Amino acid sequence: MTAINDAYQAIFKRVPGVDRYYKKRITGKIDNTKTDLLITPVVGSYTVYGSNIPTIEVQEIEIQIFIGKENKKANLDTIKNSIVSFLVPKWQVSYGPDEGTDPETDESMLTFHFTRNYERKLN
């Protein structure tokens, strides 16, 4: 959860055109006039061991942006560039940006995966 919280804090209320930010799956009614940003975890792994204890955790998150069909102010390029500028160089883009259309809602959609090496504090 550290990865999600750190990324959320880095971009919360800073991406032009994004109306709502989520760290959990979006539920409820879709608002066609809003742009939603969702941050979810992707399976991570461990690397660099010291005394048989992993010291580096490879963390990966997925960021998805859903632009409502009636939203005229959101611009995918601006959103894309803003997210990258807030997360890189602490994070690396490991997948995306992948633009498409959500098959369930017909909203424009953008998907990124970001990865970082997180040093675990061992006591």
C-alpha beads as a LAMMPS data file, in Angstrom:
LAMMPS data file: protein, C-alpha beads

123 atoms
122 bonds

1 atom types
1 bond types

-500.0 500.0 xlo xhi
-500.0 500.0 ylo yhi
-500.0 500.0 zlo zhi

Masses

1 110.0

Atoms # bond

1 1 1 0.000 0.000 0.000
2 1 1 3.017 2.278 0.424
3 1 1 3.435 2.525 -3.345
4 1 1 -0.168 3.548 -3.922
5 1 1 -0.119 6.121 -1.124
6 1 1 3.168 7.640 -2.278
7 1 1 1.999 7.971 -5.888
8 1 1 -1.391 9.274 -4.762
9 1 1 0.247 12.002 -2.667
10 1 1 2.551 12.987 -5.547
11 1 1 -0.295 13.601 -8.004
12 1 1 -3.404 14.294 -5.882
13 1 1 -5.196 17.443 -7.098
14 1 1 -2.247 18.346 -9.335
15 1 1 -3.189 16.797 -12.691
16 1 1 -5.041 19.318 -14.897
17 1 1 -8.374 17.983 -16.097
18 1 1 -8.761 15.246 -13.459
19 1 1 -11.817 15.753 -11.266
20 1 1 -11.734 12.724 -8.959
21 1 1 -8.910 10.551 -7.603
22 1 1 -9.340 6.987 -6.305
23 1 1 -7.110 4.448 -4.553
24 1 1 -9.798 1.754 -4.634
25 1 1 -11.894 0.389 -7.458
26 1 1 -14.446 2.891 -8.690
27 1 1 -17.970 1.969 -7.692
28 1 1 -21.254 3.723 -8.133
29 1 1 -22.691 5.693 -10.978
30 1 1 -20.408 6.958 -13.751
31 1 1 -20.493 10.738 -14.251
32 1 1 -20.063 11.446 -17.965
33 1 1 -18.899 15.006 -17.232
34 1 1 -16.011 14.005 -14.926
35 1 1 -12.523 12.613 -15.380
36 1 1 -11.508 9.929 -12.881
37 1 1 -8.016 8.716 -11.987
38 1 1 -7.568 5.297 -10.392
39 1 1 -4.349 3.992 -8.789
40 1 1 -4.158 0.247 -8.085
41 1 1 -1.353 -2.156 -7.167
42 1 1 0.303 -4.570 -9.558
43 1 1 2.134 -7.602 -8.208
44 1 1 5.618 -6.612 -7.044
45 1 1 8.712 -8.645 -6.277
46 1 1 11.812 -8.579 -4.097
47 1 1 15.417 -8.158 -5.098
48 1 1 18.774 -7.579 -3.379
49 1 1 19.042 -9.800 -0.356
50 1 1 21.096 -9.175 2.775
51 1 1 21.395 -11.995 5.304
52 1 1 18.552 -13.846 3.515
53 1 1 16.202 -10.883 3.995
54 1 1 15.027 -8.912 0.954
55 1 1 16.176 -5.299 1.204
56 1 1 14.734 -3.919 -2.034
57 1 1 11.101 -4.323 -3.017
58 1 1 10.170 -3.735 -6.658
59 1 1 6.797 -1.992 -6.474
60 1 1 4.509 -1.547 -9.462
61 1 1 1.291 0.434 -9.710
62 1 1 -1.261 0.950 -12.440
63 1 1 -2.771 4.356 -13.091
64 1 1 -5.914 4.498 -15.199
65 1 1 -7.649 7.667 -16.330
66 1 1 -11.265 7.577 -17.460
67 1 1 -12.549 10.636 -19.316
68 1 1 -16.323 11.023 -19.299
69 1 1 -17.955 11.092 -22.740
70 1 1 -19.346 14.581 -22.142
71 1 1 -16.175 16.019 -20.625
72 1 1 -14.856 18.749 -22.918
73 1 1 -12.051 20.142 -20.720
74 1 1 -9.850 17.069 -20.171
75 1 1 -6.936 16.618 -22.543
76 1 1 -5.202 13.204 -22.648
77 1 1 -1.820 14.664 -23.613
78 1 1 -1.868 17.173 -20.746
79 1 1 -2.918 14.481 -18.273
80 1 1 -0.289 12.060 -19.578
81 1 1 2.542 14.598 -19.420
82 1 1 1.534 15.824 -15.958
83 1 1 1.465 12.355 -14.419
84 1 1 4.866 11.489 -15.856
85 1 1 6.378 14.797 -14.690
86 1 1 5.164 14.240 -11.099
87 1 1 6.314 10.607 -10.804
88 1 1 9.546 10.408 -12.842
89 1 1 12.476 10.121 -11.861
90 1 1 11.442 8.365 -8.599
91 1 1 9.296 6.017 -10.689
92 1 1 9.914 4.515 -14.123
93 1 1 7.244 3.922 -16.747
94 1 1 7.099 0.149 -17.202
95 1 1 4.028 0.031 -19.459
96 1 1 2.094 2.567 -21.465
97 1 1 0.785 5.028 -22.050
98 1 1 -1.908 2.933 -23.657
99 1 1 -4.895 4.883 -24.955
100 1 1 -8.222 3.268 -25.710
101 1 1 -11.919 3.123 -24.951
102 1 1 -13.482 1.422 -21.941
103 1 1 -15.751 -1.276 -23.417
104 1 1 -18.275 -1.015 -20.566
105 1 1 -18.706 2.766 -20.389
106 1 1 -17.417 3.952 -23.788
107 1 1 -15.192 6.489 -22.001
108 1 1 -11.771 7.447 -23.333
109 1 1 -9.171 5.699 -21.237
110 1 1 -5.449 5.950 -20.565
111 1 1 -3.414 3.271 -18.747
112 1 1 0.113 3.468 -17.305
113 1 1 2.231 1.152 -15.193
114 1 1 4.949 2.693 -13.040
115 1 1 7.684 0.777 -11.219
116 1 1 10.098 1.798 -8.483
117 1 1 12.676 0.148 -6.256
118 1 1 11.640 0.688 -2.652
119 1 1 14.339 0.158 -0.053
120 1 1 12.935 -1.654 2.936
121 1 1 14.064 -0.367 6.310
122 1 1 15.430 -3.265 8.327
123 1 1 15.846 -2.840 12.068

Bonds

1 1 1 2
2 1 2 3
3 1 3 4
4 1 4 5
5 1 5 6
6 1 6 7
7 1 7 8
8 1 8 9
9 1 9 10
10 1 10 11
11 1 11 12
12 1 12 13
13 1 13 14
14 1 14 15
15 1 15 16
16 1 16 17
17 1 17 18
18 1 18 19
19 1 19 20
20 1 20 21
21 1 21 22
22 1 22 23
23 1 23 24
24 1 24 25
25 1 25 26
26 1 26 27
27 1 27 28
28 1 28 29
29 1 29 30
30 1 30 31
31 1 31 32
32 1 32 33
33 1 33 34
34 1 34 35
35 1 35 36
36 1 36 37
37 1 37 38
38 1 38 39
39 1 39 40
40 1 40 41
41 1 41 42
42 1 42 43
43 1 43 44
44 1 44 45
45 1 45 46
46 1 46 47
47 1 47 48
48 1 48 49
49 1 49 50
50 1 50 51
51 1 51 52
52 1 52 53
53 1 53 54
54 1 54 55
55 1 55 56
56 1 56 57
57 1 57 58
58 1 58 59
59 1 59 60
60 1 60 61
61 1 61 62
62 1 62 63
63 1 63 64
64 1 64 65
65 1 65 66
66 1 66 67
67 1 67 68
68 1 68 69
69 1 69 70
70 1 70 71
71 1 71 72
72 1 72 73
73 1 73 74
74 1 74 75
75 1 75 76
76 1 76 77
77 1 77 78
78 1 78 79
79 1 79 80
80 1 80 81
81 1 81 82
82 1 82 83
83 1 83 84
84 1 84 85
85 1 85 86
86 1 86 87
87 1 87 88
88 1 88 89
89 1 89 90
90 1 90 91
91 1 91 92
92 1 92 93
93 1 93 94
94 1 94 95
95 1 95 96
96 1 96 97
97 1 97 98
98 1 98 99
99 1 99 100
100 1 100 101
101 1 101 102
102 1 102 103
103 1 103 104
104 1 104 105
105 1 105 106
106 1 106 107
107 1 107 108
108 1 108 109
109 1 109 110
110 1 110 111
111 1 111 112
112 1 112 113
113 1 113 114
114 1 114 115
115 1 115 116
116 1 116 117
117 1 117 118
118 1 118 119
119 1 119 120
120 1 120 121
121 1 121 122
122 1 122 123
